[in-house]
Amino acid sequence: MPFLRRHPFLSTFVAVALLGAIATPLVTFVIVPALVRSTIVEDLPAKGSASGAPTVETVRQGELVRISAADYGTGAVRIVTLGTERFLRFENVEIAGAPDMYVYLSDQTDGRPGTYVDLGKLKATNGSFNYAIHAGVDLATIRSVVVWCRQFSVTVTYAPLR
């Protein structure tokens, strides 16, 4: 320790660097995700059939996957049709909090975006909510739903579709 007493600037620099090395992952994986959590519960848009009752058909479905302690999701996703309209439905989901998250329909099954259709920002980390799927999207090429964090270029969770 005599070396550190003779070089107070160096010892201060080492202490600050060590503190930064500990604080960065703590802020990134614990504090920031806690601040970006939200809940939305919305019904499917109502479209009536000839009898007046909504006609909902599930085309594809899957379950969100836990990737790691920091990147996870639970709950179901479904692609449904209501008449001529199509929606991606998140049902009773809980998704890890992260900044700048987007929802992609992907041609991959490994959690990577691959060639994707961007449905927009993730509406919430918890709950049930919908995204309209444009009529021009070929559902035959869609193999998974990916929740992607653009800020860190990482998959937060994904759901292979069957």
Phi, psi and omega in degrees: 000346178301329179299316181292328178290328180282341182232073183297327179296316180295318179294323177294317178299315180297318180296317179294319179296318178295316177299318178297321179294328178279320186287325184301308178294326178299313179293316184294317188256348181242305187284309181301311179301325179295331182277342185254020180272143179205163181230136172224136173233111178230149178279164170296145174302138183272123172234129184268148172269187180300328180277355179094347179274143179297139177249109181242127178237126176277122182268315180216157178205164178192175179243138177294149188248142171274121180266316181203183179295331181265336183240108184204165172201149173227154180115177186254152169234144178221144166259122184235155173246142174230097187066239180264355181268150180233143182222149166263127183243123170267128183236122178050052184264155168224120185236139178305142178281139176200157179281153168057051182267141180231157180252126180238143165263120189246155174270004181255161176243004185260010180092352178274150180296323182056221171272123190224163172250122181276116179267355177114184181297145174297126184291323182198163177268344181224149173118206180225128184201168190234154171228131175289140177250122182303143182300334181282354181282126178276104183295340179294337180268352184272123182243347178199165171251130182239131171259114190245132174267109182291324183299321181253003181050056182219146173283126178276317174197167176205165179223112172295140183258144176233000000 
